[in-house]
Amino acid sequence: NTEILIDRAMRAEEAALAIRGITNSEGAEADWGEATVCVIGTNGFSETYSGSHCSLSTSVLAGDGTEMERDYEYTSAVYGDDMMSPEEVGRGAGEKAIKRLNPRKIESTQVPIVYDPRVSCGIIGHLSNAINGSSISRETSFLKNKMGQKIFPENITIYDEPHRLRGLRSKPFDDEGDENKKRKVVENGVLTTWILDLR
């Protein structure tokens, strides 16, 4: 209910503002919703499923004057119990903003890279766009000639897994009423499939 959402947002913002060095807040947001999807096709397909989602986020500023930095934290899930607590969200936002203060430039060098989870999700997004059938058919993808070739290190295998229990994007069938199932998109670094629609 509304009171739960307000309480989550207030607790997240209060936890962020309690971090030493945080000077202002851009607020916190909490939401919940549910949707029902029904797909009916001329091929006789007719199915329906429902799902819920909830999220919580906050954004704060650290420092003052011309030395201010902003950062945020968020959590989202199908079930509210699976989200980070409001206090974790607030502390995460505050600590990330503080870490941005007083940046320093490093000399050019070659080093191992460890991606923040927010950035690593973007890598998968770029991959899915690049192996989308529309991009391949238009020949606009940088991976258009890479089927069956190594595009990641051998220790990387990436699954399309639409039936994950409590998964944010899990669903029993795709938007065209076609069967969906777990499959390997990348296996041991090798690209194994395009993401295609019926067209």
N, C-alpha and C positions, 0 to 999 in steps of 0.2 A: 504494500500500500504506500501512499504518498509519504506517510510519516517515516517509514523505513528508508525510503530514498533520501529524504531530507536529512535524516540522522547519519546516513552513510557519507553524504557530501560534507556535512559539517565536521564530522570526525576526521575525514581525510584532510580538509583544509586546516583544521586546528593542529593536527600532527605535523603538517608541513610548516606552519608558522612557528611551531615550537623549536624548529631547527635553528641553532645559532647562526646568524648571518643572513637569514631570510628576511627581506625587508618589505615585501609586498606579495599580494596574491592576485591572480587573475581569476580565482574562483575554482569551484569544484562542481562536477556534474555527475549525476547518478541517473540511470534509466533502467527500465524494464519493459519488455514487450513480448507479444506472442503473435504468431502468424500461422495461417493455414494455406497450404498450396494445393491446388487441384489442377491436374493436367489431363485434358481430354483430347485425343487425337483421332484423325480420320481412319487410322489403322486399327481402331477398336480399343486403344489404350485408354484407361480411365482409372486413375488412382489419386489418392489424397493423403497428405501427411501434415502434421502440425508440429511446431517447435517454439521454444521460448529463448530469450536471450536477456542478459543484463550486463551492465557495465558501470564502471566508476573511474573517474579521472580527476586530476587536479594539476594546476599549473601555477608556479610561483617564481618570484624574482629574488635574486641574491645580489648583495652589494649595493652601491649607491652612486649617484652622479653619472659620470661617463663610464664607470666600471661596473655596470650591471649586467647580469646574465639571467637567462630564463631557461627553465626546463620543466618537464612534466613526468608524470607516471600514470599508468592506467592498468586496468584489469577488466577482462570480459569473459563471460562463460555462459553456458546454457542454463546452469543452475547457480543461484547466488552463493550457495555453500562452497562452490569450487573457485570463487574469486579470492584474490588476496584480501586481507582485512583492510578497512579504511585507514587504519594506522600505518599499515605497511605501504599503502599507496601514498599517503602523505609524506612519510619519512623518505620514501624513494624519490619523490619529486624534489623535496628539500635537499637531500644529499646530492642529487645529480646537478642541481643548480649551483650549489656550493663548489662542486668539483670543476665547474666551468670558469670560476674566477681565476684571475691572474694566469692566463694561458702563456705558454712560452713556445718559441719556435725551435724545432730541432733541426740538426743538420741533415742533409740528404743522406740516406743510408738504406741498406736492404735489411729488413727485419721480418720475423714471423708476425703475422697479423691475427689478432683474436677479435672477432666481430661481436659487438653488443647485440643481444637478441633482437632489438628493434631494427638494427641494420641487416642482420642475417635474414630476417623475414623478407626484406626487400630483394635479396639475391634470388630467392625462390620466385618472387613475383616477376622479376625480369626473365627468369628461365621460362615460366609458364607463358608469358607473352611471346617469347621468341619461338616456342614450339607450338603455338596456336596454329591450327590449320589455315586460318585466313592469312596469317603472316607468311606461311610457307607457300601457299598458292599464289600470293601476290609477289613472292620473292623479295619481301622486304625484311626478312629475318636474317640476322648474322649467323644463325645456325642452320640455314636452309640446306646446306650440303654436308651436315654433320651426323646424319642418321647412321648409327652403328659405329660411331667414332667416339674416342675418349674426349670428354669435355670437362671432366672433373678428375681429381686424384682417385686412385683405385679404391681407397677406403670410403668413398662416398656412394651410397645407394639411396635414392629418393623414391618414395612411394606416393601414389595417389590412393588415399584410403578413405573412401566416402562413408564407411560404416563404423567409424570409431565411436565407441560408447561415450556419450556426453560430448562428442566433438562439436565445435562451433559450426562447422559447415557440413556436418554429416546429414545424409538424406538417402532414402531408399531407391530413388531413381533420379535421372537427370532432368533438365528443363524441357527436353524433347520427348520425355516419356520412355526413354531408353534405359536398359539395364545398366547399372553402374556396379563396379566391383573393384577390389584392391588390385593394383597393378604397379609394376616397377616402371617408373619413368626414366630413371638412370640406374644402371646396375654396374657396380664396381667401376664407376666413373664413365660408363659408356651410355650414350643416349639411345634409348630403345623404342621410343614411340613419339608420335605427334599427338596433340590434343585436338580431336576432330569432332565436328557435329555431323548430323545426317547429310547435310548439303555437301 
